[in-house]
Amino acid sequence: MDEQKENDEVYVEDDINYIVDKDLLHNYSVFNIEYTNNWLRNGFNVTANGASSNCR
């Protein structure tokens, strides 16, 4: 987990806080967060306008 910093924007959806660096908001307009839990892999997958990152 990351703590909110001065250059972060916070969004709240269904009582969940999403912290996004403001610099990322200038480069990406859409973020998708998916959780996968299966025999091949488990964890979060974050995609932003086609770019992706994994967090396990």
C-alpha positions as semicolon CSV with decimal commas, in nm:
position;residue;x (nm);y (nm);z (nm)
1;M;0,000;0,000;0,000
2;D;0,101;0,353;-0,062
3;E;0,025;0,658;0,147
4;Q;-0,114;0,976;-0,004
5;K;0,153;1,227;-0,103
6;E;0,139;1,595;-0,194
7;N;0,129;1,523;-0,569
8;D;-0,156;1,267;-0,546
9;E;-0,521;1,285;-0,639
10;V;-0,766;1,075;-0,435
11;Y;-1,082;0,920;-0,579
12;V;-1,338;0,741;-0,364
13;E;-1,563;0,472;-0,512
14;D;-1,780;0,245;-0,295
15;D;-1,584;0,346;0,019
16;I;-1,251;0,252;-0,144
17;N;-0,982;0,520;-0,181
18;Y;-0,782;0,517;-0,504
19;I;-0,463;0,724;-0,492
20;V;-0,324;0,835;-0,829
21;D;-0,016;1,046;-0,894
22;K;-0,124;1,368;-1,067
23;D;0,153;1,327;-1,325
24;L;-0,006;0,998;-1,437
25;L;-0,339;1,173;-1,483
26;H;-0,180;1,398;-1,746
27;N;-0,066;1,092;-1,946
28;Y;-0,356;0,853;-1,892
29;S;-0,728;0,921;-1,873
30;V;-0,870;0,573;-1,808
31;F;-0,759;0,320;-1,546
32;N;-0,895;-0,034;-1,509
33;I;-0,826;-0,246;-1,200
34;E;-0,896;-0,617;-1,213
35;Y;-0,831;-0,891;-0,960
36;T;-0,745;-1,241;-1,081
37;N;-0,737;-1,549;-0,858
38;N;-0,677;-1,873;-1,044
39;W;-0,421;-2,153;-1,071
40;L;-0,206;-1,956;-1,315
41;R;-0,184;-1,628;-1,125
42;N;-0,347;-1,417;-0,859
43;G;-0,329;-1,047;-0,782
44;F;-0,425;-0,710;-0,922
45;N;-0,374;-0,601;-1,280
46;V;-0,385;-0,227;-1,348
47;T;-0,418;-0,103;-1,703
48;A;-0,410;0,259;-1,814
49;N;-0,493;0,344;-2,177
50;G;-0,334;0,020;-2,294
51;A;-0,028;0,017;-2,064
52;S;-0,031;-0,242;-1,785
53;S;0,130;-0,326;-1,453
54;N;0,090;-0,619;-1,214
55;C;0,082;-0,622;-0,835
56;R;0,094;-0,957;-0,656
